[in-house]
Amino acid sequence: MNGKMKATAVVIRSYNNPNVTKAVKRFLDMGVGKIHVVVNAAPDKGATHAFLSEVSDNRLVILDMEEGYSWSNALNLSLMSLHIGNAGGDGIRYVFNVSVEALFESRDVEAMLDAITDEPETAVVGTSFEGRQDGNVADLGRSYNHPRNTGMLLSLKTLGDLWCGFDAWCDAAGGMEDIDFILRTRALSSRRVVMLDLRVKIILGKHYHQGEKEKREQAAMDQIIARWRALFKLGSPERKRIDEVISQMRIASGT
């Protein structure tokens, strides 16, 4: 397992969040090979560098985005950096996109690494989460029935070296770049997407509101679905495949 962990790069999108230090230390202690913290440099104003100044480890890389920051662009910048590093022999095989607020333990990451290597066609592994707000369990919504970048493990080899990353179009549509990515992976390939039921705890902010969150997420998913369906005519083999995956994922309104 140490070999798999060492071949894993953790990617965290964060700015002005002091909890990033605990998250970084937690993953370094697990033995991951690299950690990217991608920062929205302008509003962050050096805060993340200050938070992480106590961490002295060459596995930690802070990527400052001076312009163009978005959820998708941040992930894609990290992915590009990892590909460049691999061209120089870094040997990163797995990318673990994760939220600062998701409290992953070593056993959770190990279970996900086992799952992504059990079958050669497995490209993505996600997990269930248990939302915690002021000590109480809080529902996260049905969008979390699929792998989310809250904690999603990717196999670079299975996806392919020329994998194009996350679609930044989703950022302007309200996010859900991870749901769009899962839809793309399932519709355009035979690669496997696996969900584990690890119930990883995730800390929710005091202003978290489930109903409003689900409305925003559903609105974004509706735009993503409409975009995919508009690519091919109704009744075409391509459209049938896309509609089949959308139905299986149960992400359309009213499903």
N, C-alpha and C positions, 0 to 999 in steps of 0.2 A: 504493500500500500504506500510506503514511503516514496517509491518511484513514481506512482501516479500523482501523489500530492506535489512532488517536486516538479512534475511536468504541467502543473496547473497554474494559470495566471488569474488572479482575482482582480476584477474591475469594479471600482466604486466611483459613482458620480456624486460629488459632494462640494458644497461651499458654505462657509459660515456655520459649520456644524461641528462643535467640539467633540461630539461622540465619534467622529471619524478616527480619533486616536485609539479608542478601545477596540474598534472594529479592525483596524490595521494590526494592532498587537495580537488580537485573537487569531487572525489568519497566519501571521508570521509564526506564532507558537505552534500552529498545526503543521508547519513545514512546507507551505506552498512555495513554488519556485519564483513567483514574482507577484507584486501588487501594484496596480496602476490606480492612482487617485486622480480622476479627471476633474479639473476645477474651472468654474466660470470666473475667470480672473478679475474682470471689472468689478462686480459686486463683492467678490471675496476680499479684495484689497489686501492680500497676503495673509489672511487669517488662517487658512489651511496650512500654509508653510509654518506658521507659528505654532499651531496645534501639534504638528508632527515633528517639530524640531527636536523633541526628546527621543524620537525613534532614529536610531543609527543602524541602518541595515541597507546594504546595497540592493536588496530585493525590492525595496520600495522606490517607486518612480512617481513623481508628481508631474502630471501633464497639464500645464496652464493653457487654457484656450482664451486667447486675447479677443477673439471675435468669432461669431457664428455658433456660439454655444447653444445646444439644445440636447434633449435626452438622447436622440439618435446620433447626432453629430459627435457627442462625447464618446459614445460607445464605439463608433466607427473610427475615431482618431486612435483610440486604444488598440483596436484591431489592426489598424495599419502599422502602428508601432510594433505590435507583436509579430506581424508578418516580417517586418524589416529585421527584427531581432532574430527570428528563426532563420532568415536568409544568412545570418552570420553565425548560426549554430546554437541558438539558445535552447532549442528542444522543447518548446512549449506545445503541448498537444491538446490541452483542455483550457477553455476560457469560462470563468465563473463570474457572471454578472450578478452583483449583489447589492442590496440596500444596506446603509449604515444601521438602520433600525431593525434589521433581521438578525436575530441572535442565533446564528448557526454554531453548532458544536462540531468537534472533529468527527464524531460518529455520523453526523448528518452528511457531511461532505464525503466521507468515505463510502457511505451507502450510495450516494449519487454517482461517485466515480465507479463503483462496482457495476451499477446499472448501465452506465454509458459504455462499459467495456464488455458486458455480457453478450451482446449481439453486435455483429460487425456493422449492421445498418442503423444502429442507434446514433442519432445526431444530437438529440436534445433530451435533457432530463430536467424536470421541474419537481416541485414538491408543494404539498399543502402547507398552509400557514395558520397559526392561531393568533388572531389579533388580540392584543392586550392594551386596555385603556384604563388608567387609574386602578390597575389591579384586577379589572374585570375583563371577561372574554367579550370581544366585539366581532361581529360578522364582517367579513371582508368583501362579500359579494361574489356572484357566480363567475365573474371574469377570472377569478383565481382558481377555477377548475382546470386551467391550462397553465403551462409554464409561464412565469412572469420574470422580468428582470429584477424583481425583488430577490430572486435567488434562482438563476437558471444556468445550467451547465451545458456547454457546447463542445462538441468534438471537432476540432479543426480538420482533421484528416477525413472524417466522414462527410463533413460539409464541403470539403474541397478547398484548396489553397486560393482559388479565385472567388470564393464566396463574397458577395457584394455587401454584406452587413445589413444594417437596419435602414428602413426607408424613412428618410427625414421628412417626407411628405406628411407622415403621420403627426409630426410635431405641431403643425399648423391646424391639423384636424382635431386636436385635443389629446394627442398621445396614443397609447396602446400600440406602440411600435412592436412590442413583443407578440401581441395577438396577430398582427399583420404578418410577422415573421413566421409564426407557427402555421398560419393559413398557407403562406407561400411554400413552406417546407413540405406540407402534406399534399398540397394540390399539384406541385410541380415535380415531385420526386416520390420514391418509394422509401425514403429514409424514415426511420422510426422516431416518434416523439413519445417519451415515457413520463408518466406522472407517478411519483411516490407519495405516500401518505405519512410524512414524517412530522407533520404538525409543528413546524418550526415557529417559535414565538417571534412575533414582530410587535414592536412598541409603536402605538399610534399616538399622535399628538392630541392634546386636549381639545383642539378645534375640529377634530375628525368628525365628519357627519356621514353616516352610511348612505342615507337616501340621496343626498346631493352627489356623493361620489359615484354611486351607481348610475345616476342620470348622466353625468359627464362621461363616464366610461361607455355607456350604451350609445350615446350620441356619437362618440368617436368611432365605435365599432360599426355603427350604421353607415357612416361615411366610408369606412374601409371596405365594407361589404359592397356598397354601391359602386365604388371604384373598381373592384375586382369583377363584378358582374357586367360592367360596361365594356370590358375588354373584348368579349365575344358575344355573338348573337345567341339569343335564346334558342335552345334546341341543338346547338352545335356540340360536338364532343367535348370541346374545351369548357364550354359553359356548364355542361352537365357535371363534369369533374369538379369544377369550382363550387357549384351548388351542392354537390354531394358532401364536400368537405365542410362547407358552411353549416349544413344540416347536422352533420356528425358532431361538430364543435358546439352546436346549440348557442351561437353567439348572436343570431338575428333577433330583433325585437319580437317579443311574444313567444319565444321558444324556451 
